[in-house]
Amino acid sequence: MDNNEAPQLQVEIDEPVARGVYTNLALITHSETELILDFLFLQPQRSAQGPAVATLRSRVITSPEHAKRILRAVRSNQRHALL
């Protein structure tokens, strides 16, 4: 393998994960050693009398360094989308 080539990675995914989940709210918590992304679904028409209820749909826990790589990828994607 050439030193400039990225190593190949085969990713396996089962059907429920492949479908993904819809979320309309995200909560972010962090420390020096980890970043926690909680993705929730907030039911907008829950109840006129009761408080709003959000259901946690997915939680991602990662390192700050990996979060920086994700941020760079999102920024790069935004720049290309705006062209």
N, C-alpha and C positions, 0 to 999 in steps of 0.2 A: 504494500500500500504506500502511495506517495505521502510524504509528510504534510502536504497541503490538503489532502482529502479528509473529510470528516468520517469517523467510523460509522459503519452501517448499523442501524438499530431496527429490529423488527418489533413492531408494537401489536399486541393482541388486545382486542377490545370485545366485550360481550355486548349483546343487543341493548339491554337497558342503559348501559353507560353510553353507548354510541348514540342513542336518541337524545341525550342531554336533558337538562331541566330548564324551565323558564324561571327567571328571577327578576324582580323589579326593585330590589333593595340590597345594598352591600354594606357590611360593617367591617372595618379594618382595625385590627389590634396588633401592636408590635412591641417587641423588646429588642435588646441588643442582639439576641441570638435567633429570633424567629419572627415571622410575619404570619398572621392568621387572617385569612379572608373568609368571612361568613357570607354566603349568598342566601338571601331569604325571599320568600314570596309574601307580600303584604296584600291581603284581601281588601280591596278598596271599598267594597259595599258590605262589609261584615255585619254591622248592626248599628242602628242609629243610637241606641242606648248604651251599648258596651264599648269598651276600649278597642282600638285596632289590634288585630292579632297578626303577627308575622310568623311564618313557619320556616325554620331552617331547612333549606333544600340541599346545601352542599357546604362543606368546610374544606379549605385548602390551607395546609400549614407548610411553610417553606422557609428557607434561610434568607436573610437580607440580601446576600450576594445573588442568589437565584432570582429574587424579586427585582433586583436591578436589571438583570438580563431580560426579564419579562417586560419591564418598563421600556427598555431600549427597543425591543421588538415592536411594542405597541406604538411608540413614537415613530419608528421607521414606517410602519404600516399607515399611520395617519398622514405622514408626508406624501407617501405614494398615492393615497386616496384623494388628497387635495389637488394633485396635479391635473 
